[in-house]
Amino acid sequence: MSTSLSVGIVGLPNVGKSTLFNALTSNQAAASNYPFCTIDPNVGIVDVVDDRLDRLSVLSNSKKIIYANMQFVDIAGIVEGASKGEGLGNKFLANIRETDAIVHVVRCFESDDIVHVAGKVDPIHDIEIINMELRLADLQMVENVLGRVEKQAKTKKELAPAVEGLKKAMAHLNDNKPIRTLELTEEEKIGLQPYPFLSAKKVLYVTNVSEEEIPAMDNEYVRKVKAYAEAEGNAVIPVCAKLEEEIAQLPLAERKEFLQSLGLEQSGLERLIKASFGMLGLLTYLTTGEIETRAWTITEGTNAAEAAGKIHSDIQKGFIKAEVVAFEDMMAYKGRGGAREQGKVRAEGRDYIVKDGDVILFMHH
């Protein structure tokens, strides 16, 4: 089964969205590793490259390395009026509904060669067009279901929190605010679970700057987006899509050097993938041996037994204990044996909450 989480990339036409998507997916994981997975042309599965795996695999003499991965979906360009079905409106909204979070590409550069849809560069206006379309689609959904749920709640008292939540959502949306900033009680949150609000999804803003802005990637537009995102509680990753396209054409071995020559530590895509991973509240634990060194994706707060279930349901069922070594200890003492001599191997029970970078060996019946 694919545990790949999916992030939708949105943006107005001509902001650099497709350039970025193409760069992301030019070094995508081979589709052959994913049975049952027919990949649409607008879906790319991307490895979450993590040098901890490379270092562990050397210790274990592993034959292969399997990184965690994420799915990025290039969502058809949106235009004003999408919620009313303008342009590819309905497809656009359906595609976003299926993703776990949104990466919103915003143009933060001037260029005579590339026309801007609105005739001028105004990133906040661009963000608001898309946010408004998502809110309008949500509002339409609430209007469609509220009456029905109110009727049902007359006989089913357990629906009362859903009705309250929907009413709050409606007022909030009418106030031009996204659902992700709506305060709800625990009962209301549960009551609203059947309704996939688009404006409830977390958003990561990617400010696309020109090559002249490297390495600082900062300008007045970027600063405006940062202030806007901060008010919403969202993050911003500045990227130069043009540069990412160039990096993607280079052989892996040369990329690091090229970046350093520009004064950059990591490519924008690496920063984007890591930030998307963090935004979804994900972390990875590691397993290592001669056959493979592998990262397993779990959500924050997952316990050892559930984490074992990621590998195989039988391991979860027959769980005895987890032998855990922190990644740093694994490196410092040159493997599990050395870590054991130093008393750094912990035996944890099924309720142990797994941490990012735990190197685990599961014992099971």
PENORTA-V562005 format. One record per run of one state. SS is the DSSP state (a for helix, b for strand, c for the rest). FROM is the first residue (numbers start at 1). TO is the last residue. If there is no record, write none. Layout:
ss,from,to
SS,FROM,TO
SS,FROM,TO
This chain:
ss,from,to
c,1,4
b,5,10
c,11,16
a,17,26
c,27,30
a,31,33
c,34,42
b,43,48
c,49,50
a,51,60
c,61,63
b,64,66
c,67,67
b,68,74
c,75,81
a,82,84
c,85,88
a,89,97
c,98,100
b,101,107
c,108,122
a,123,155
c,156,156
a,157,174
c,175,178
a,179,181
c,182,185
a,186,192
c,193,197
a,198,200
c,201,202
b,203,208
c,209,210
a,211,213
c,214,219
a,220,232
c,233,234
b,235,239
c,240,240
a,241,249
c,250,251
a,252,261
c,262,267
a,268,279
c,280,281
b,282,288
c,289,291
b,292,299
c,300,302
b,303,303
a,304,311
c,312,312
a,313,317
c,318,318
b,319,326
a,327,332
c,333,335
a,336,341
c,342,345
b,346,348
c,349,352
b,353,353
c,354,357
b,358,364
c,365,365
